Amino acid sequence: MGLFGGRKTIIVDADILVIGGGMAGCGATYESRYWGRDLKIVCVEKANIERSGAVAQGLYAINCYMGMQWGENQPEDHVRYARNDLMGLVREDLGYDIARHVDSTVHKFEEWGLPIMRDPKTGRYQREGKWQIMIHGESYKPIVAEAARKAATEVYNRIMVTHLLMDTKKTNRVAGAVGFNVRTGDFYVFRGKAVIVCAGGASHIFKPRSVGEGMGRTWYAPWSSASAYALPIQVGAKMTQMENRIVLTRFKDGYGPVGAYFLHLKTYTQNGYGEEYEKRWYEDTKALVGDYIDRHPVPTCLRNHAILKEVAAGRGPIRMVTKEAFQDPHKETVGWENFLGMTIGQAVVWASQNIDPKDINPELTTSEPYVMGSHATCSGAWASGPEDYAPAEYQWGYNRMMTVEGLFGAGDTIGGTAHKFSSGSFTEGRIAAKAAVRYVNEMGKAQPQVSEQEYRDLEKVIYQPLENYRVGRNEIVAGTVSPSYLLPIHGLQRLEKIMDEYVGGISTNYMTNGVLLDRGLELLGMLKEDMDHMGAEDLHQLQRTWELHHRLLASESVTHHTLFRKETRWPGYYYRGDHMKLDDENWHCFTLSRYDRNTGKWEMEKAPVYHIID
Ligand SMILES: Cc1cc2nc3c(=O)[nH]c(=O)nc-3n(C[C@H](O)[C@H](O)[C@H](O)COP(=O)(O)OP(=O)(O)OC[C@H]3O[C@@H](n4cnc5c(N)ncnc54)[C@H](O)[C@@H]3O)c2cc1C
């Protein structure tokens, strides 16, 4: 039997191809059907959309809801909030576009059966904070997935998409994607007129605090493997703000969320000696970022900064003061339920460490960095904005279309728009889908063509690690270290170590500089060379291999962006030791990159930030 003998090639045609069936992907699939009644809508997902993506485990709050029906907030308010939190740099057109539509998304969730808590006095949704509403969200994802399943013509679960396909007739136009079934090994070729990438963010780019047997315990989902970035990067789509990685302050060891604690339970933090510490670092922070420290609310990165400084000064650990709030039985219940709906692991960690938050103030810590576009950070693809709102320079096609024709994105995939969270990601999926349907309808007969040669060549590349292993394993008699292949776990650990030590991870206290970044790029380049020698023992390891490819390409992008931006814009997320201050004069701009897969070179440029809202 030849290398690919026994494996089927399955060719699927789609009008709209949605890659990734998480929050954004379900939104895109749902909305595609609304506007494209007769279109073939295909959603392809590497897990199972029933429980996939960052919301797999459930959530306790929807973090983006305006409450316009009650006059609580207006879309402009949300843009101001996100801009402030991101130290001035957001795509206001994209953010406004999500904010003006997000409430309708949340109302749909409720209609579909998501229990949203209500304030018994006002009858309105129970607020956790200005933007957050509280839900009984253990089944959030299955509820959202049901809507997508009913809307889709076909959902393909367990297919990892590895590459996009390009049109043979028109340069810079997408034509589909390829991948493999992680259970059967079958090779899938999707021919799509429009492609919407919704493949989530990236964990395990930087070395996590939990290593060894605990390495699956990261804050962001361990299965978020940077495909959202690598797929568009491979075909030359421009990326933005990839340096804007996020570091989260969370409960130690379980990464339990702190939002409900701060906002709803009104808990607060102290240093190891029971002292308030944030004010102590006011002058220090002001010297770095000027009056951004005086903004309200204090930007997330700057709150991290105070924690990092206090711990470095020897006064850790930082603790969340829960002892007071937990004396109130209602708050105690909310505190525990908050974990049961989305991070059960934190409750288990506390139980295993004899921590009852009624008696002990639990420790907080800062996480390793993650790359994503939907939380308090905005890495991702550079996308065209809404026709009625985006400045001319941000419009080159259809809403949420990347710089590659026919290639759309939403959620973590799209850059420049922080604070969309679960509801905003679904909403952005809907926005992208509406535009993609229009794109397909207006395309007429000029449809993209896929080259058989291209996908057959890719097929060889995709399955090669199985062959490398089959041949190379004969050279070892014991253990896992081979002279001729590299296992995915080894490659992943090597990647994480490079990113950690050279690009500003936990072991350098998030510090990097030009010299380190240059060396980091050299080392990433060497890892890239070795990727041809990956060995995969089975289909599971083949998936790990391709996840590593995607993480590596995204890491390269992060490193180039970090090198390009010669300032420290977000202290607390990372520091450029050679440019320690925020520099609005030169860097009040977006950073853009473009990768050329033929030469392996990256081009960097600046793009203006337009403040549309006062
Ligand atoms: C710990 C945690 C807590 C959070 N808390 C909240 C909260 O309280 N409230 C809130 O509103 N939001 C919260 N969020 C944010 C929210 O989960 C994200 O904003 C949202 O899920 C992003 O949507 P997405 O579709 O971009 O990514 P995801 O929902 O992660 O979906 C990505 C999908 O793509 C699939 N995929 C990935 N790669 C491939 C590939 N190569 N081929 C095929 N499929 C692929 C994945 O399996 C996944 O299904 C939280 C996130 C995390 C991780």
The ligand as an SDF file (V2000), in Angstrom:
LIG
                    3D

 53 58  0  0  0  0  0  0  0  0999 V2000
  -11.4460   30.9330   30.1480 C   0  0  0  0  0  0  0  0  0  0  0  0
  -12.2890   31.8330   29.3260 C   0  0  0  0  0  0  0  0  0  0  0  0
  -13.2650   32.5830   29.9220 C   0  0  0  0  0  0  0  0  0  0  0  0
  -14.0720   33.4150   29.1800 C   0  0  0  0  0  0  0  0  0  0  0  0
  -15.0520   34.0820   29.8180 N   0  0  0  0  0  0  0  0  0  0  0  0
  -15.9660   34.7590   29.1010 C   0  0  0  0  0  0  0  0  0  0  0  0
  -17.1070   35.2940   29.7540 C   0  0  0  0  0  0  0  0  0  0  0  0
  -17.2810   35.1740   30.9640 O   0  0  0  0  0  0  0  0  0  0  0  0
  -18.0150   35.9440   28.9870 N   0  0  0  0  0  0  0  0  0  0  0  0
  -17.8730   36.0880   27.6360 C   0  0  0  0  0  0  0  0  0  0  0  0
  -18.7550   36.6730   27.0040 O   0  0  0  0  0  0  0  0  0  0  0  0
  -16.7770   35.6010   26.9940 N   0  0  0  0  0  0  0  0  0  0  0  0
  -15.8300   34.9290   27.7020 C   0  0  0  0  0  0  0  0  0  0  0  0
  -14.7380   34.3800   27.0710 N   0  0  0  0  0  0  0  0  0  0  0  0
  -14.4570   34.7430   25.6680 C   0  0  0  0  0  0  0  0  0  0  0  0
  -15.1580   33.8800   24.6220 C   0  0  0  0  0  0  0  0  0  0  0  0
  -15.0620   32.5560   24.9620 O   0  0  0  0  0  0  0  0  0  0  0  0
  -14.4820   34.1590   23.2760 C   0  0  0  0  0  0  0  0  0  0  0  0
  -14.5210   35.5330   23.0460 O   0  0  0  0  0  0  0  0  0  0  0  0
  -15.1690   33.4450   22.1010 C   0  0  0  0  0  0  0  0  0  0  0  0
  -15.3080   32.0810   22.3470 O   0  0  0  0  0  0  0  0  0  0  0  0
  -14.3800   33.6660   20.8300 C   0  0  0  0  0  0  0  0  0  0  0  0
  -15.0930   33.1030   19.7740 O   0  0  0  0  0  0  0  0  0  0  0  0
  -14.3620   32.4570   18.4950 P   0  0  0  0  0  0  0  0  0  0  0  0
  -15.4210   31.8400   17.6730 O   0  0  0  0  0  0  0  0  0  0  0  0
  -13.4500   33.4380   17.9150 O   0  0  0  0  0  0  0  0  0  0  0  0
  -13.4540   31.2980   19.1070 O   0  0  0  0  0  0  0  0  0  0  0  0
  -13.9360   29.9050   19.7240 P   0  0  0  0  0  0  0  0  0  0  0  0
  -15.2600   30.0440   20.3630 O   0  0  0  0  0  0  0  0  0  0  0  0
  -12.8100   29.4150   20.5570 O   0  0  0  0  0  0  0  0  0  0  0  0
  -14.1250   28.9660   18.4570 O   0  0  0  0  0  0  0  0  0  0  0  0
  -13.0680   28.5620   17.6140 C   0  0  0  0  0  0  0  0  0  0  0  0
  -13.4550   27.2420   16.9660 C   0  0  0  0  0  0  0  0  0  0  0  0
  -12.5690   26.9190   15.9100 O   0  0  0  0  0  0  0  0  0  0  0  0
  -12.2680   25.5340   15.9690 C   0  0  0  0  0  0  0  0  0  0  0  0
  -10.9860   25.3370   15.2860 N   0  0  0  0  0  0  0  0  0  0  0  0
   -9.7750   25.7790   15.6780 C   0  0  0  0  0  0  0  0  0  0  0  0
   -8.8420   25.4620   14.7870 N   0  0  0  0  0  0  0  0  0  0  0  0
   -9.4750   24.7910   13.7880 C   0  0  0  0  0  0  0  0  0  0  0  0
   -9.0330   24.1880   12.5820 C   0  0  0  0  0  0  0  0  0  0  0  0
   -7.7470   24.2570   12.2100 N   0  0  0  0  0  0  0  0  0  0  0  0
   -9.9370   23.5630   11.8050 N   0  0  0  0  0  0  0  0  0  0  0  0
  -11.2420   23.5100   12.1660 C   0  0  0  0  0  0  0  0  0  0  0  0
  -11.7200   24.0580   13.3090 N   0  0  0  0  0  0  0  0  0  0  0  0
  -10.8390   24.7000   14.1000 C   0  0  0  0  0  0  0  0  0  0  0  0
  -12.2280   25.2570   17.4460 C   0  0  0  0  0  0  0  0  0  0  0  0
  -12.3270   23.8830   17.7500 O   0  0  0  0  0  0  0  0  0  0  0  0
  -13.4070   26.0890   17.9330 C   0  0  0  0  0  0  0  0  0  0  0  0
  -14.6170   25.3690   17.8860 O   0  0  0  0  0  0  0  0  0  0  0  0
  -13.8780   33.5390   27.7860 C   0  0  0  0  0  0  0  0  0  0  0  0
  -12.8870   32.7830   27.1720 C   0  0  0  0  0  0  0  0  0  0  0  0
  -12.1080   31.9270   27.9360 C   0  0  0  0  0  0  0  0  0  0  0  0
  -11.0780   31.0770   27.2800 C   0  0  0  0  0  0  0  0  0  0  0  0
  1  2  1  0
  2  3  1  0
  2 52  2  0
  3  4  2  0
  4  5  1  0
  4 50  1  0
  5  6  2  0
  6  7  1  0
  6 13  1  0
  7  8  2  0
  7  9  1  0
  9 10  1  0
 10 11  2  0
 10 12  1  0
 12 13  2  0
 13 14  1  0
 14 15  1  0
 14 50  1  0
 15 16  1  0
 16 17  1  0
 16 18  1  0
 18 19  1  0
 18 20  1  0
 20 21  1  0
 20 22  1  0
 22 23  1  0
 23 24  1  0
 24 25  2  0
 24 26  1  0
 24 27  1  0
 27 28  1  0
 28 29  2  0
 28 30  1  0
 28 31  1  0
 31 32  1  0
 32 33  1  0
 33 34  1  0
 33 48  1  0
 34 35  1  0
 35 36  1  0
 35 46  1  0
 36 37  1  0
 36 45  1  0
 37 38  2  0
 38 39  1  0
 39 40  1  0
 39 45  2  0
 40 41  1  0
 40 42  2  0
 42 43  1  0
 43 44  2  0
 44 45  1  0
 46 47  1  0
 46 48  1  0
 48 49  1  0
 50 51  2  0
 51 52  1  0
 52 53  1  0
M  END
$$$$
